[in-house]
Amino acid sequence: MPITDDAEPDGDDDLTPERVSAFLRRNPDFFLEHLDRIIPSRPRWEEGKVVDLQEVMVRRLREQVDTLRGCADELLHTTRNNMSTQARTHRAVLAVVGAEGFEDLCRV
């Protein structure tokens, strides 16, 4: 189905959410084939007086994702250290409990 910028819906061809959904289900690669319609090839604002807040928001979200990844990595590292400490503590307690006498307890 060819797409033209000047295509206007008329009468029976009115766009509805249901018709758009049905079209996208029939054409799952539509957005991949028409990427230029989603992402403009030129800057959105030609004049220098307008600030594109979308770029600022995307940059901020990327920074937040990077921060969260760092936190997740740190949490995993801390968890592994805690598990190691817990395992050593359990081994030490089992060694103390398993001592068969005072001399064995002193050695442990």
Backbone torsions as a table, in degrees:
resi	resn	phi	psi	omega
1	MET	NA	114.0	-178.3
2	PRO	-69.7	147.3	179.8
3	ILE	-114.1	131.4	175.1
4	THR	-127.7	147.0	-178.3
5	ASP	-68.4	-26.8	-175.8
6	ASP	-93.5	10.1	179.9
7	ALA	-70.7	123.5	178.1
8	GLU	-114.0	134.6	176.6
9	PRO	-66.2	139.3	179.1
10	ASP	-135.8	136.6	173.1
11	GLY	45.5	-105.0	-174.8
12	ASP	-72.6	-15.7	-176.9
13	ASP	-97.0	21.1	178.5
14	ASP	-59.6	136.3	179.2
15	LEU	-79.3	132.9	174.0
16	THR	-128.7	157.3	177.9
17	PRO	-55.7	-37.0	-179.6
18	GLU	-65.7	-42.7	-179.1
19	ARG	-68.4	-38.9	177.6
20	VAL	-64.5	-44.4	179.0
21	SER	-61.1	-43.5	179.5
22	ALA	-62.9	-41.9	178.6
23	PHE	-61.5	-45.5	-178.6
24	LEU	-67.0	-33.2	175.7
25	ARG	-67.1	-37.0	178.7
26	ARG	-74.4	-24.5	-176.6
27	ASN	-127.7	72.2	-174.1
28	PRO	-64.2	-21.2	-179.4
29	ASP	-96.5	14.0	-175.3
30	PHE	-55.7	-49.5	-176.3
31	PHE	-69.0	-32.3	177.3
32	LEU	-67.9	-37.3	-179.0
33	GLU	-78.0	-20.9	-177.3
34	HIS	-124.0	42.5	-178.0
35	LEU	-59.6	-32.8	-179.6
36	ASP	-64.1	-18.7	178.0
37	ARG	-82.7	-20.8	-179.6
38	ILE	-94.0	-45.8	-178.1
39	ILE	-109.0	112.7	-178.3
40	PRO	-65.0	146.1	-178.9
41	SER	-84.2	-15.4	178.9
42	ARG	-116.3	161.2	179.1
43	PRO	-57.5	145.1	-178.0
44	ARG	-68.0	-29.9	-177.3
45	TRP	-121.7	120.3	-178.2
46	GLU	-79.2	-37.7	-175.9
47	GLU	-86.0	153.3	-177.7
48	GLY	-81.6	-0.3	-176.1
49	LYS	-85.8	-11.2	-176.0
50	VAL	-108.9	134.0	178.1
51	VAL	-99.2	128.1	179.1
52	ASP	-83.7	99.7	-176.6
53	LEU	-71.2	-21.0	178.3
54	GLN	-61.8	-43.0	178.8
55	GLU	-64.0	-38.9	178.5
56	VAL	-64.0	-43.9	-179.4
57	MET	-65.1	-42.2	179.3
58	VAL	-64.1	-43.0	178.4
59	ARG	-61.6	-42.7	-179.9
60	ARG	-65.0	-40.8	178.6
61	LEU	-65.3	-38.7	177.3
62	ARG	-63.8	-40.1	177.7
63	GLU	-63.7	-40.2	178.7
64	GLN	-64.7	-39.7	177.7
65	VAL	-63.2	-43.8	178.4
66	ASP	-61.9	-41.6	178.3
67	THR	-62.8	-44.4	179.6
68	LEU	-64.3	-38.0	176.7
69	ARG	-62.6	-42.1	177.6
70	GLY	-61.7	-42.4	178.2
71	CYS	-63.8	-41.5	179.6
72	ALA	-64.1	-42.1	177.9
73	ASP	-62.7	-42.6	178.8
74	GLU	-64.8	-40.0	178.6
75	LEU	-63.5	-43.1	177.8
76	LEU	-62.3	-42.5	178.9
77	HIS	-61.6	-46.0	-180.0
78	THR	-63.7	-40.9	179.7
79	THR	-63.4	-42.8	178.4
80	ARG	-63.3	-40.5	177.4
81	ASN	-63.8	-41.7	179.4
82	ASN	-64.0	-41.3	178.7
83	MET	-63.9	-38.7	178.6
84	SER	-64.6	-44.9	179.1
85	THR	-63.5	-41.5	179.9
86	GLN	-63.4	-42.2	179.9
87	ALA	-64.2	-42.3	178.4
88	ARG	-64.9	-39.8	178.7
89	THR	-63.4	-43.6	178.6
90	HIS	-62.1	-42.1	178.2
91	ARG	-62.2	-40.2	179.9
92	ALA	-65.7	-42.8	179.5
93	VAL	-64.1	-43.0	179.0
94	LEU	-63.6	-35.7	178.0
95	ALA	-66.4	-40.6	179.2
96	VAL	-67.6	-44.0	-178.6
97	VAL	-67.2	-33.5	-177.5
98	GLY	-83.3	0.5	179.6
99	ALA	-64.4	136.3	-175.3
100	GLU	-96.3	0.7	179.2
101	GLY	-175.0	177.1	-177.4
102	PHE	-63.3	-42.6	179.8
103	GLU	-63.2	-40.8	177.5
104	ASP	-65.1	-38.5	178.1
105	LEU	-65.0	-40.9	177.8
106	CYS	-64.3	-38.7	178.6
107	ARG	-65.2	-39.1	179.3
108	VAL	-65.1	NA	NA
